[in-house]
Amino acid sequence: MKPVIFALVFAFFLLPSANALEISEYNITFELMPDTSVHESVSMAFASPLNASSLNYVVLGEISGLSVSDGINSIGYTLEKSGSEYNVRFVTPEGTERLVIKFTANDLVFSSESVYSFSTSLKPPEAKSLNIRAFLPKGFAVYRNVVYPEGYATLSDGEKIYIEWKPEGGRETLISFKFYNTHSDYSLLITAVMGIALLAVVIYLVGHYRKKVKREFERGFSEDERKVLLILSKNRTCMQKKLEKELKFSRAKMTRVVKKLEAKGLVEKERVGRTNRLFYKK
């Protein structure tokens, strides 16, 4: 999915004259959710109480959950859609000192693998105090300081990280940044550590089991039989006469040992001249 560069545009109109509206404080808050939706809140305080006035608020992009209030009481509105543009029309009651407009946008965040990107363009009105904040989901952080425009601050409310800008009003501003889930990195690390630990345990148990089996196996043999088996297990085959000389066994002793190993199914012999070729069968 390609980024939505101009996904959200704010326009504020006062009828009959936009110049009659003086805003002392204008705040825009984006609260990014784990499902990539964005809860937005636009709050504005006026320098003086408003008369009963008809106002328009224009939003470009798919939205839901729209509400308009004076910060305490709801204000009724009508919503008109033209293409991808939503026009919110409402009348402010006499003496209104603050407006709060909230809604959810679903097309401001896109992802590529494990990195998410937020991008929007907005044009807030001129105000004595203008603040824009973007709260990341809990457990998320800014990715490699990829944030635009510059002049931002990365802060925290104790649970979530948020980015703050204080731009000039009346200008179109592109807000863009990348972020990622820090828990996913820890999960991969924990999974890797657990995998290594499990592998180490398996290797230890297999080694321990083999040693135990070998000890149990060797208990059923005499010292002379173990010596013969050790050489045969390494070479797989050997001449009986050569073993006699290597182990310094007499011919009679070597014959007794070979017969016992034959009876246990571990050695097989083949007559070669005046001696035998011994084969290890285990």
C-alpha positions in Angstrom: 0.0 0.0 0.0 1.3 3.4 -0.9 1.5 6.2 1.7 -1.4 8.6 1.9 0.5 11.9 1.7 -2.5 14.2 1.7 -4.8 12.0 3.7 -6.2 14.7 6.0 -6.7 18.4 5.4 -8.3 20.8 7.8 -10.1 23.9 6.8 -12.0 26.2 9.1 -14.5 28.7 7.8 -16.6 31.3 9.6 -19.7 32.6 7.9 -19.8 35.3 6.7 -16.1 36.2 7.5 -13.2 33.9 8.4 -11.2 36.9 9.6 -13.6 37.6 12.4 -12.5 34.4 14.2 -9.6 34.8 16.6 -8.2 31.6 18.0 -6.0 31.8 21.1 -5.2 28.0 21.3 -5.3 25.3 18.7 -4.4 21.7 19.5 -4.4 18.7 17.2 -3.8 15.2 18.8 -3.3 12.0 16.8 -3.6 8.8 18.9 -2.4 5.9 16.9 -3.9 2.5 17.7 -2.4 -1.0 17.3 -4.9 -1.7 14.5 -3.5 1.2 12.5 -6.6 3.4 13.0 -6.0 6.9 14.3 -8.2 8.7 16.9 -8.0 12.4 16.2 -9.0 15.3 18.4 -9.0 19.0 17.3 -9.4 21.4 20.2 -9.6 25.2 19.7 -10.1 28.0 22.3 -11.3 31.4 21.1 -10.0 34.8 22.2 -13.6 35.8 23.0 -16.9 34.0 23.2 -18.6 33.4 19.9 -22.0 34.6 18.8 -24.3 32.0 17.4 -22.5 31.2 14.2 -22.6 28.7 11.3 -19.3 27.0 10.9 -17.8 24.4 8.4 -15.1 21.9 9.1 -13.6 20.1 6.1 -11.9 16.7 6.4 -10.3 14.8 3.4 -10.2 11.0 3.9 -12.3 8.2 5.3 -13.5 8.9 8.9 -15.9 7.5 11.5 -17.0 8.2 15.0 -17.4 11.9 14.4 -18.4 14.1 17.4 -18.6 17.9 17.9 -18.8 19.6 21.3 -17.9 22.7 23.2 -15.7 20.5 25.5 -18.7 19.7 27.7 -22.0 19.6 25.7 -22.4 18.0 22.3 -23.2 20.2 19.3 -25.4 18.8 16.5 -24.0 18.7 13.0 -24.7 17.6 9.5 -22.2 15.7 7.4 -22.0 16.1 3.6 -19.7 14.0 1.5 -18.4 15.0 -1.9 -15.9 12.6 -3.4 -13.3 12.0 -0.7 -14.2 15.2 1.1 -16.4 15.4 4.2 -17.9 18.8 5.1 -19.0 19.1 8.7 -21.6 21.8 9.2 -22.8 23.0 12.6 -24.0 26.0 14.5 -22.1 27.2 17.7 -24.4 28.2 20.5 -24.2 31.8 21.8 -21.2 32.3 24.1 -19.2 29.3 22.8 -15.5 29.6 24.0 -14.2 26.2 22.9 -14.7 23.7 20.1 -13.7 20.0 20.2 -14.0 17.9 17.1 -13.2 14.2 17.3 -13.2 11.4 14.8 -11.3 8.2 13.7 -9.3 8.1 10.5 -8.5 4.8 8.8 -6.1 5.7 6.0 -3.2 7.5 7.7 -1.0 4.5 8.7 0.6 1.9 6.4 3.1 -0.8 7.2 6.0 -2.5 5.5 7.1 -5.7 7.3 7.5 -4.6 10.9 7.9 -0.9 10.4 4.8 1.4 10.3 4.6 4.9 8.7 2.2 7.7 9.5 1.7 10.5 7.0 -0.7 13.4 6.7 -0.9 16.9 5.5 -2.8 19.6 7.3 -3.3 23.4 7.4 -4.2 24.6 10.8 -5.5 28.2 11.2 -3.4 30.9 12.8 -3.4 30.8 16.6 -1.5 32.4 19.5 -0.7 28.8 20.6 -0.5 25.9 18.2 0.4 22.3 19.2 0.4 19.1 17.3 0.9 15.8 19.1 1.1 12.2 17.8 0.8 9.5 20.4 2.3 6.1 19.4 0.6 2.9 20.6 1.8 1.5 23.9 5.0 -0.4 23.5 6.0 1.3 20.2 8.9 3.7 19.5 10.1 6.1 16.8 12.0 4.2 14.1 15.6 5.5 13.6 14.5 9.1 14.2 12.6 9.2 10.9 10.4 12.2 11.7 9.3 15.2 9.6 9.3 18.2 9.9 12.2 18.9 12.1 12.0 21.0 15.2 10.0 18.2 17.0 10.3 16.8 20.5 10.0 13.2 21.4 8.3 12.9 24.9 6.5 10.4 27.1 3.4 10.5 29.3 4.7 7.6 31.4 3.0 5.0 29.2 3.2 6.1 25.6 5.8 7.9 23.6 4.6 10.9 21.7 6.0 13.4 19.2 5.2 17.1 19.5 5.5 20.0 17.0 4.8 23.7 17.4 4.5 24.9 13.8 3.2 28.2 12.6 -0.5 28.4 11.7 -1.9 29.3 8.3 0.7 27.1 6.5 0.3 23.7 5.0 2.3 21.3 7.0 3.3 17.7 6.2 3.6 15.4 9.2 5.4 12.1 8.7 7.2 9.6 10.8 8.0 5.9 11.2 7.5 3.7 14.2 7.8 0.1 15.3 6.7 -2.3 18.0 9.6 -2.7 20.5 7.9 -5.8 22.0 8.4 -7.6 18.7 12.2 -7.3 19.0 12.1 -8.6 22.6 9.9 -11.5 21.5 12.3 -12.5 18.8 15.2 -12.2 21.2 13.4 -14.2 23.9 12.3 -16.9 21.3 15.9 -17.1 20.1 17.3 -17.5 23.7 14.7 -20.1 24.5 15.5 -22.0 21.4 19.2 -22.0 22.2 18.5 -23.1 25.8 16.2 -25.9 24.6 18.8 -27.1 22.1 21.4 -27.1 24.8 19.1 -29.2 27.1 18.4 -31.6 24.3 22.1 -32.0 23.5 22.9 -32.6 27.2 20.2 -35.1 27.6 21.2 -37.0 24.5 24.8 -37.0 25.6 23.9 -38.1 29.1 21.7 -40.9 27.8 24.4 -42.2 25.4 26.9 -42.2 28.2 24.5 -44.1 30.5 23.7 -46.6 27.7 27.4 -47.1 27.1 28.0 -47.7 30.8 25.2 -50.2 31.0 26.4 -51.9 27.9 30.0 -52.2 29.1 28.9 -53.7 32.5 28.1 -57.0 30.7 31.7 -57.5 29.5 35.0 -58.5 31.0 38.0 -56.2 30.7 39.5 -58.3 27.9 36.3 -58.3 25.9 36.1 -54.5 26.3 39.6 -54.1 24.9 38.7 -56.2 21.8 35.4 -54.3 21.3 37.1 -50.9 21.5 39.5 -51.8 18.7 36.9 -53.4 16.5 34.4 -50.5 17.0 37.0 -48.1 15.6 38.2 -50.3 12.7 35.0 -52.2 12.0 37.2 -55.2 10.9 40.5 -56.6 12.0 42.6 -59.8 11.7 42.5 -62.0 14.8 46.2 -62.6 14.8 46.9 -58.9 14.6 44.7 -58.3 17.7 46.6 -61.1 19.6 49.9 -59.2 19.1 48.4 -55.8 19.7 46.8 -56.8 23.0 49.5 -59.3 23.9 46.9 -62.1 24.3 47.8 -65.8 23.9 46.1 -67.6 21.0 43.9 -69.6 23.5 42.9 -66.4 25.3 42.0 -64.6 22.1 40.0 -67.6 20.9 37.9 -67.6 24.2 37.2 -63.8 24.0 36.1 -64.1 20.3 33.8 -67.0 21.1 32.1 -65.0 23.9 31.7 -62.0 21.7 30.3 -64.2 18.9 27.8 -65.6 21.4 26.6 -62.1 22.3 26.1 -61.3 18.6 28.8 -58.6 18.5 31.5 -60.2 16.4 31.4 -62.3 13.3 34.5 -64.2 12.0 35.6 -65.3 8.6 38.3 -67.9 8.2 41.4 -66.6 6.3 44.3 -69.0 6.1 45.4 -70.0 9.6 43.6 -67.1 11.3 40.2 -65.3 11.2 39.0 -61.9 10.0 36.8 -60.4 12.7 33.9 -58.1 11.9 32.2 -55.7 14.4 28.4 -56.2 14.1 27.1 -53.5 16.6 
